[in-house]
Amino acid sequence: MSDNHQDLQGQEGRQLVAAAANRLAERGYGQLGPAIPDLTQSENLNRYIREYFRILLNRKGLILSITAACVAIGAFRVLTVTPEYTSTLRLQIDRTVAKVIDSGATGPAETGDPEYMRTQYELLLSRNIAERAVSELNLGADADFLKPRSFSLVGTLMGLFQSRPANPSQASQEARDRAAIGVVLGHRAMKPVTGSRLVDLSYTDPNPGRAQRVVTGLANAFIHSLVDKRFEANAFAKNFIEDKLKQLQLRVQESENVVLDFGQKEQIIQTSEKSSIAENNLAAANTTLSVLITERIRNEQLWKQIENADAISSPQFLNNPVIGVLRAQRNALVTDYQEKLETFKPSYPAMVQISNRIKETEHQLASEVETIKRSLKAAYQSTFNQEQETKKRVDNLRAEVLDLLKRSIQYNLLKREAETNRTLYDNLLQRYKEVDVAGGIGQTNVFVVESANLPGSASSPRVLRDIGMFLLFGLLIGLVAAIALEKIDDRVRSIEDMEDVTGLPTLGIIPKLGSERNVEAELFDVRSELSEAYRSLCTSLHFATEHGLPKTLLITSASAGEGKSTSSIAIARHFATLGMRVLLIDADLRKPSLHEKLGVDNSNGLTNYLTGNATPPETFQKTSVPNLTFMSSGPLPPNAADLLSGSRFLSLLAVGMEAFGLIVIDGPPVMGLADAQILSSAAAATVFTVGAGKVRKNAIRVALKRLQFARGLVIGSLLTRHEFQRGSYGYGYGYGYGYDYGKGVTGQVAGAAAQLAVADKAA
């Protein structure tokens, strides 16, 4: 059994055991066995690997067929193709040419950018190089060289419809040259040596000597083309520079004459000084004006501070020595007056004399203050006048400088143009001399490092390598085709497919038997894998609903031939062998088959009861299995759906549940019929059977929707005809599995089922 299937069965078994343990605990039977440890689920990667391995096993015939066809085609091609030989030489491509003189080259200096080497590679593989090599080697005249190397259907057809040229001799030569160029282009190759400036150039040809000769011709054509390109560039540059020199010589003479005439006309004399006298005077005047403005502002502030001041407390007054002396005298007189006032009256002559002297001193102070005010105002007025005069001078000097600049603009332009023309003429003359010298030196930056070898063995075909490539190609195509067909085929083949489509739990998995094995014999053999599979299904039915095993159970499928009839017999037989009274009803009134499998008569059955021609006991038949009663379909009616939709079928189920512990109904397929929907709504539960590889996913979806619309309770799905070897599951039924009920999950599931059956019977 594979990991995936073991995980699925293990999970299902643990769920069944847990449910059984809960139900037995509720009924007082205690704990069921030891706890079952959780098993690790398989990772998605393992699942994908197993899925693709299953596809390989399923489609191995297709893969091997495609691979064999590709190998056969490859072997035929390898054995019929003409052997070819490859000759190789190695070139060194430098980025620059060694210069004899500085700036002697006419092209741009090459740098280390990758675009340069890529350009050289493309030039080496260009059609021009091939044309040059064909012309130098005269390959167009070699009939053996133009011979087809392999049969080409397209080339043959194009040759039939190609028009003939008007001039046969000339046109045929041109056509042969074009054909030779095409052959060279199709069989030459270039491979750069990584991390170096080396290039391997190779050519493949059926003749080893010709291969060596052609690859050498290609290398020489490439080198000669580079040399010719430099010669052409130098010749063109020399002629171009010579014409430009003549033009510049005339321009230099004209520009110098214009400068001289303009200087004489405007009286402009060029000196070595950087600035003129007018500009120096203007700068000096601006400096003086700045000083005067600063001094005028200072004098103006001093004058405004004392202009309306009456007191002598201002710093301008206090710092004056005359005012200081007068203030000291006045203070001394005032002090003397106050001292004598205590002795003499103010009218006393001495007191009057002191008072007069005080007034005289105050008058002198007022006069001195006024003198200081006038001096400050005069200083302010003087600096103000000087400022105005200096401003006028600055304006005059500025006008003179502007006039000089205006007159010098045109002069400077003319002079600069003359100097430029002279510089251009000198540089171009020097360049002309260098190009003239460099034009006679033929150099290239491409060198042959290793000459072309004469191949001693064929480079193609390589039998083992080519057949191996066709083998790998065939395997790849086969794998792609197998996976594509597997993805296109939407039939249900595995448990995962069925659960993805139905969304229902899997109640059981029934293996597919070989053509040499008999189903009836396998069902009677309790050791067979088929019996064990149905035993596992019946165990799952005990826990399919919250009430345990359903009393009435419908077995149906989407289409015919999916194993529902066999499953109905197996389920009924299993529960009958456990001691439960079971009624098996063949409700497929379109194409019944249970009476043939059980070997009983079908003359009296369900249709007789539904039409009122018989009672249920009259239609019941005993089987070889104890406790199993069978009710056949009876004669086929024209209106099966009408009979089943009546009340008599519901009455049959109601009465049957009183006499039987389980009623198993073998119903018709869902698709195309209404019978299964009617039966599903009447039965307590429905098991949906899916035949592996038998039905498509869309049919299953439609069938389940129809059952859902009929309000039928579908408790799970049953996968039949499952090829476990094909699906890479390896289910593992057999002797070692079927009777080990006391071990592992399966033993606990069986034990739970047995205990629960006894408990149900006792209840």
Sequence and secondary structure as in RCSB ss.txt:
>XXXX:A:sequence
MSDNHQDLQGQEGRQLVAAAANRLAERGYGQLGPAIPDLTQSENLNRYIREYFRILLNRKGLILSITAACVAIGA
FRVLTVTPEYTSTLRLQIDRTVAKVIDSGATGPAETGDPEYMRTQYELLLSRNIAERAVSELNLGADADFLKPRS
FSLVGTLMGLFQSRPANPSQASQEARDRAAIGVVLGHRAMKPVTGSRLVDLSYTDPNPGRAQRVVTGLANAFIHS
LVDKRFEANAFAKNFIEDKLKQLQLRVQESENVVLDFGQKEQIIQTSEKSSIAENNLAAANTTLSVLITERIRNE
QLWKQIENADAISSPQFLNNPVIGVLRAQRNALVTDYQEKLETFKPSYPAMVQISNRIKETEHQLASEVETIKRS
LKAAYQSTFNQEQETKKRVDNLRAEVLDLLKRSIQYNLLKREAETNRTLYDNLLQRYKEVDVAGGIGQTNVFVVE
SANLPGSASSPRVLRDIGMFLLFGLLIGLVAAIALEKIDDRVRSIEDMEDVTGLPTLGIIPKLGSERNVEAELFD
VRSELSEAYRSLCTSLHFATEHGLPKTLLITSASAGEGKSTSSIAIARHFATLGMRVLLIDADLRKPSLHEKLGV
DNSNGLTNYLTGNATPPETFQKTSVPNLTFMSSGPLPPNAADLLSGSRFLSLLAVGMEAFGLIVIDGPPVMGLAD
AQILSSAAAATVFTVGAGKVRKNAIRVALKRLQFARGLVIGSLLTRHEFQRGSYGYGYGYGYGYDYGKGVTGQVA
GAAAQLAVADKAA
>XXXX:A:secstr
  HHHHHHHHHHHHHHHHHHHHHHHHTT    SS         HHHHHHHHHHHHHHHTHHHHHHHHHHHHHHHH
HHHHHS  BEEEEEEEEE SS   SSTT  SS    S HHHHHHHHHHHTSHHHHHHHHHHHTGGG TTTTS SS
  HHHHHHHHH    SSHHHHHHHHHHHHHHHHHHHHEEEEE TTSSEEEEEEEESSHHHHHHHHHHHHHHHHHH
HHHHHHHHHHHHHHHHHHHHHHHHHHHHHHHHHHHHHHHHHT    S SS HHHHHHHHHHHHHHHHHHHHHHHH
HHHHHHSS  SS SHHHHT HHHHHHHHHHHHHHHHHHHHHTTS TTSHHHHHHHHHHHHHHHHHHHHHHHHHHH
HHHHHHHHHHHHHHHHHHHHHHHHHHHHHHHHHHHHHHHHHHHHHHHHHHHHHHHHHHHHHHHTT    SEEEEE
      S  B  HHHHHHHHHHHHHHHHHHHHHHHHHH  B  SHHHHHHHH   EEEEEE   TTS HHHHHH 
TTSHHHHHHHHHHHHHTTSBTTBS SEEEEEESSSSSSHHHHHHHHHHHHHHTT  EEEEE  SSS  HHHHHT 
  SSSHHHHHTTSS HHHHEEE SSTTEEEE   S  S HHHHHTSHHHHHHHHHHHHH SEEEEE   STT SH
HHHHHHHSSEEEEEEETTTSBHHHHHHHHHHHHHTT  EEEEEEEEE TTTTT     SHHHHT TTSHHHHHHH
HHHHHHHHHHHH 
